Amino acid sequence: MDASSDGPVSRPPTLGDLVRLCASLNAEGVRYVVIGGVAAILHGALRGTKDVDLLVDPSAENVRALKRAMACLPDNAVAEVSEDDVTRYQVVRVADEILVDLMASACGIRYQDLVGDGIEYLDVEGVTIPIASKEALIRTKDTVRPGDRWDVELLRARIEEERNHR
């Protein structure tokens, strides 16, 4: 099928998009952590990504807060998401100006599994961004996709570098 018939096209997210999105998620008290390519980039990977992957607490209350927060995106595509979609589907893709993938689990890892030592908090432009720690991110990238394997290699190298500099 011709991509031109798919309607509006999302663009790759920028750091500014991530900051705005996380500021809105934080303001609504959403329980989430950034995983995927964006988290790998924030850990030092030199690569692009086409979306923002969020591992979220799938409770109805949290999804309602997430929907309020993501209404900050210009097309309000999140309005189409039902409260139970995050528990019903492996990935809920919100195709707005940027793509945001919502997941209750990634490779069997849930948001609740990362609370504590599986989340690092970065301050970017005054906004606190919760990202999966290197070790946790490796666990969420246990796939056969080449990009995930490259990210895992980089993350392991970063962990080893940090150990050697202690």
Buried (B, 14 or more C-beta within 10 A) or exposed (E): EEEEEEEEEBEEBEEEBBBBBBBBBBEBEBBBBBBBBBBBBBBEBEEEBEBBBBBBBBBEEBBEBBBBBBBBBEBEBBEEBEBEBBBEBEEBBBBBBBBBBBBBBBEEBBBBBBEEEBBBEBEBEEBEBBBBBBEBBBBBBEEEEEBBEBBBEBBEEBBEEEEEEE
